[in-house]
Amino acid sequence: MKNNKSVIIWLLSGCFLVFVMVVVGGITRLTNSGLSMTDWHLVTDTLPPLTEAKWQEAFDRYKQFPEYQKINIHNDFNLSDYKFIYFWEWFHRFIGRIIGLVFIVPFIYFLIKKKIDRATLNKCFVLLGMGALQGFFGWFMVKSGLVDNPDVSHFRLSLHLTFAFITFAYTLWVALDLIYPDKKAAIVPLKKIARITLILLLLQIIYGGFVAGLNAGLIHNHWPMMSDGQFIHDSVFIEQKTLFLNLVEGKSGVQFVHRTLAYFVVGFILFLYFKGKKYNLNTQQQKGLNALVIIVFLQFILGVYTLLCNVPLWLGLSHQVNAFFLLTAMTYTLHRLSK
């Protein structure tokens, strides 16, 4: 670990910045700021407009797109309001640029100084590709809300969000490989359960993106029943043409899947925890399982209260932030059970 300390710090710094970017992305979404910047340039929009004339020019350009023409034009929306939503989208993109610099500049330095071994180097090239792809997904998402519908595609939003989580988890995994270079035999039964749990968690994150993209948290604000004593609300079956479309495009269907998957995630983590009692786990493995149980219950509670309170900004953001902590604990635990 000592020989790789600077590389580890670099990778963990990347994890932190991805975390910050997702938090700011959550604020951007919850404040309806994501469509405020109607184009994308690598260099020229690095800084926000610096004069009142430039601000007015950006605002006039925004007025040409569906969000203003179909929604904000009726809300007495002025330049001051536009500056507020512009800031969050600009800040989100700015952090993305910082992440690019933080990754590329040290990477070139470590490459020249030969501080990265061949295995880690290959993983870093994967990370470089993931970062570029994430930037494309971001613009791909925004573009879907600039045509006819003044809202981004929930599929594209979920893709952008989930891929950020995956990039974070993979970066953390690469760092953990360097932090714990000594490998021991995996605990195969626990490793298998942990892998299934990780897949369920990622599926839950995907549906969290669907819920956010469709604003599906603003309906059926009851728990444990969806409403009127119904565990599955009637609208789950009738919103779209087929049941499958109901479960991926209908607000009720998407919310039902998201709230139901939560039970499975909690159940598998508890199963993994109690299954671990049968093995002689080391301190790292046990701490990972303990953290999983604590964080998943906190996440469940936050999810319930976010729904019951009709998704206020601070609760919606807290739920998303804690999902990051849960994925961190899941990644760490799987790594410690695997190697």
N, C-alpha and C positions, 0 to 999 in steps of 0.2 A: 504493500500500500504506500510506503514512504516514497518509493521510486516514482509512483504515479500520482502523487498528491496534487500537483498542479493540474493534471488532466482531470482528476476527480472533481476538484473545485470548479473547473471549467464546465464539466457536464452537469453538475448540480446547480450551477448558476443558470444554465440553460433550462433546467427543470423549473427553477423559480420563475424565470421570465415567461415561460409558457403558462405557468399557473397565473401570473399576473395578467397575461394577455387574455386568458379565458375569463377571469374575473371582470376585466374591463369589457370584454365581449358580452358578458351577461348584463352589465349595466347598459351597454349600447342597445341590446335587444329590449330590455325591460323599459327603457326610456324612449323606445321607438326612434332611435337615432341612426339606425343602420343604413338608411337610404339618403342621408343628407349630402353625401359626397357622390356625385353622379358620374364621375369618371375616375380613372386610376392612372397615375403616372409615377414611375419609380423615383424620380428626383424632384420634379417641379412642385408637387404638393407635399413635400416633406415638412414644410412649415405652413401654418394656417395663413389665411389672408392677413396682410399686415397694415392695410389701409382701409378706410371706410368704403372707398370706391371699389376695392377688390372684394370686400364683403358683399357689397350690393351686386356686383357682377356674379358672384357665386350664388347668391340668393335668387337672382333672376334666372340663372341656369336651372336651379332647383325647381322653380315654378313651372318649368316646361315638362315635368315628369308627373306620373300618376299620383304619387303620395300627396303632393300639394294640390293638384287639380281635383282629386276626388275626396280628399279628407281635410287637409289643413286649410284650404281656402275658405272652408265653412267655420273655422275655429278662431277667426280673428288672429291668424298666425302672422307675426311680424318678424322683422330682422333680428330683434333680440332673442326671440324664440328659436330662430334658425341658428344663431350663434351657439346656443346651448346644445342642440342636437348635433351640430357640426363638430363641436369639441370632442364628444365621445367617440364618434366614428374616426375622426382624425387621430385621436390619442390611441385608439385601437390599432390603426395602421402604423402609427409611429413606433409603438412597441414591437410590432412585427419587423420593422426595419432594424430596430436595436437588436432583436434576436438574431437577425441575419448577420449583423456585424460582430456580435459577441461569439457567434459560432465560427464564421469564416476566418476572421483575423487571427485568433488564437490557434485555430486549426492549421493555418499556413505556418505559423511559428513552430508549433509542435512537429509539423511535418519536416521543416528544415532542420530542426534540432534533433530529429529522430527520437522523439519522446513517446511515440505511439507505436506499439507492437503491431504486427501484421493483422492479428485477429481483431483488435480494437479499431485499426485503420479501416478495415472492411465495414465494420459496424458504423463508423463515422460517415462513410460514403453513403450508407443507407439513410442515416439521419439527414445528410445534406439533401438527398432526394426527397425525403419526407417533408422537409422545411419548404422546399420549392413547390411541392405539390399542395401543401397547406395554403400557401399564398394564392395559388390558382383556385383552390376550392373557395377561398374567401370571396374573390371577385366573381366566380361562377355563381355563388349564392346571391350576392348583391345584384348582379345583372338580372336575375329572375324577377326582381321587384321593380325594375325600371322600364318595363314594356307596357303591359296592360293592367295587371293586378298590382295595386300599391302595397304589396307585401311579398316577402321572399318565399320561395318554395320551401315547405317544411322538410322536404326530402334533402334539399341542398343545405339547409341550415343544420340539419342533423348530421349530414356528412361532414361539414366543416367542424362542428363541435366534437363529434366522436373522433375524428382524425386527430384533433388537437390532444384529446385524452390519450389516444394510442401513441402519438409522438412523445408525449410526456412519459408514459409508462416505459416505452422502449429506451428513451434516454436514461431514465432511472435504472433500468435493467443493465445497461452498458456500464454505468457508474458502479453498480453493485458488483459486477464482475471484477472490477478493479479493486473495490474495497475489500472483497472477500476472495482473494485469488486461490486459496486452498480449497480444493474440491473434495467432498466426501460423498459416499453413496447416498442417493436420493431415497426418501421414504416414499416408495412408489404408490401405495394406496392413498396416502394423504396428497401426494402430488397430483394424482388423477382427479380427486375431489376438488382440489384447488383450481385446477385447469377448468373444470366444468363451471365452478363458481365464477371464475374470471369471465368466461363466455357469457354467463347469465348477466353479470354486472355490465358488460359492454352492451349487451342487448337492451338492458335497462337504460343505459346512457343514450342509446339510439332513440328509444321511445321518449326519453326526457326531451330530446331535441324535437321530436314530433309534437309533443305537448306544447313546448315553447313556440314552435313555428305556427301552430294552429290556434294558439291561445286557448287550448283545451282545459287549462286549469281554472278558467273563469266560469265553468258550468259544473253542475253536480257537486256543489260545495258542501258535501256531507261525508261522514265516515262513521262506521265501516260500510254502511249501505250507500249506494250512489244517490238515492233519493226515494222518498215514499216507501221505505221498507224494502226496496229492490236492491239486491246485491248486483244484478246486471240490469241496467236501465233498458227499457224497451227501445230507446233510440239507438242503442248499440247495433241493433239488427236492421234498422230501417233507413239509416242516413244515406247510404250509397246503394249501388245496384247489386252488389254481392257482399257476402259476409267478409271475404278477404279485403275488399275495398273499405268496408266499414272499419276494419281493424288497422288499416294503414292510412286512411284519408279522412275518416269521420271523426269529429271531435269526441263524441261519446265513446266510440270504439277505441281510439288511441288512449284516452284517459283510462278506460277500463283495463287495457293491457298493461299500462304503466303502473297502475295501483296494484294489479294482481301480481305482476312480476316482482314487486317489492316483497311480497310474502315468500316467494321462492328464493330470492337473494338472501333474505334473513334466515330462512330455513336451511339453506346449504351452508351458510357460514356457521350456524349453530351445529350442524352435523359435522362439519370439519373440526370445529372446536372440541366437541365431545369425543369424536373419533381420535383426536390427538392425545386424549387422556390415556389411551391404550399403549402409547409409545413413549420411549425415554427421550423426550425432546430436549434440545439444548436451549440455552437462555434466549438466543435470537429467535428461534422458532416459536417458543412459547410467548414471547413478547409480541410477535407478529400476530398470533392467534388472539391474544388478549385485546390488542388494538383493533382487530377486525370486529370483534363482538361489540366493543364499546362504540366504535364509529358507526357501525351499521344500525344500531338501535337509535343513535342520535340522528342519523340520516332518515330513518323511518319516522321519527317524531317530527322532524323538520318538514318532511313531505306532507304529513297529515295536517300540520298547522298551516302550512302554505296553502293547502287546498281549502281548509275551513275558513281561513282569513281572506280568501279571494285573491291570492297572490300579490301581497304588498311587495314593494321593491326589495326591502331589506330581507324579508323571509325567502323570496325567490332566489335572491343572490346567495343567502346563507345555505340554502339547499344545494345550489350548484357548487359552491366552494367546498362544502362537506363531501360532495361526491368525489372531488379531487382527493381529499384526504382518504376516502374509502378506497379509491383506486391505488393510492400510494401504499396503503397497508396491504392491499391484496397483492400488488406486485412484489413488495418486499417479502411477504409470507411465502408466495409461490417460489421466489428465488431461493429462499432459505430451505424450503422443503425439497427443492430440485437439485441443489448443488452443495 
